[in-house]
Amino acid sequence: MKKKLLSVLLVAAMAVSTFVACGSSASSDSTSATTTEGAAESEAASDFRIAMITDSGDITDQSFNQTTYEAIQAFSAETGADFQYYKPADNTDDDRVAAFENAVADGYNVVVCPGYLFAAMIAEVADTYPDVTIIALDCGEGDFADAGMTEIPSNVCAFTYQEELAGYMAGYAVVKEGYTKLGFLGGIAVPAVIRYGYGFVAGADKAAEELGNSSEVEVNYVYGGQFQGDEAITATMDSWYSNGTEIVFACGGGIYTSACEAAVKADGHVVGVDVDQSGVIHDQYDVEGLCVTSAMKGLAATVEATLTDVVNGNWDAHAGKIENLGLVSGTDPSLNYVQLPTDTWTMENFTVDDYNTLVSQMYDGTITVDVSIDAMPTTTIKVTEFDNIH
């Protein structure tokens, strides 16, 4: 899938929005492999030393950090580019800045930052280090504006994703599969999480409308106020499942653990987020089919494609831009930057052909998904919103 996605990024038209007016190293992993692409590519890659800085998690979080780390590690192994990751001493802007400066002091000239938390760090360091290329994943215009950055410098590029589309696919799919009592458990109510949630609700509503069972479909909706599970969040999930909730879209880093712990006790199910979480959830809880599907973003493909452009001298395609990635194909869903994992889902009533039809309709505009996060979508199904748990 990575290779397909890389090809598409380089040649297909994508939805792009451009925002222009316009501590210490805790762990490291260096790879120096001989490239299989030939001496020329190896020589080009040797000019670039790639660092990654983790956000509040680490490289085993089964989410943003791990996916980004593994994508860079694979790129490094293939091209011979040097790679090391840095974990800030604490979850603060100052510690992220310190980690960045440590990486630069160690000679790294390409820095990859996964997550919206890096906006403030980038605002502080980008102009000071104009020769360092900074790639920010899931960091949007609002994040930079909140950090006081009114212009994206030419040494920075950022990527956001159309989470509302992935959320819509997941909500639509599980209702078509036969679930009628749904839940959405978000982490912190940041724009990406809200888009996932509102998309999930809208997709469930559309599927119920098509099935003619809107009066039977319900969604409980809450934010945990943090990106990890705990006893309070698990207790809320216990209450949901014991009162009939069948499946919860757990959206926000490690918060999925609370949904899973409650689901296991009640013979319920979950929907994963960002990456295909079916494997890690199965390994952690040893329950077949606990994770029915996942609403995914193409993080790894974005990393691979952008680093390839850096090495090949095509940085100008990204410099100073925020690129919003979503659907690039209506005929091959595996090419898209938001999708469901058809190889691992456990759905039976909602088929791959059904999914292909849905994606085609979303791509050609037959189905449109509102990107607004100002208010919960208007629905015919019942949606019950709860106060934040924390």
Helices and strands as residue ranges (DSSP letters): H 2-11, H 39-45, E 49-53, H 64-79, E 82-86, H 93-105, E 110-114, G 116-118, H 119-125, E 133-137, H 141-146, E 156-161, H 163-177, E 181-186, H 191-211, E 218-223, H 231-242, E 247-251, H 256-266, E 269-274, H 278-285, E 291-297, H 299-311, G 315-317, E 322-325, G 333-335, E 338-339, H 352-364, E 382-385
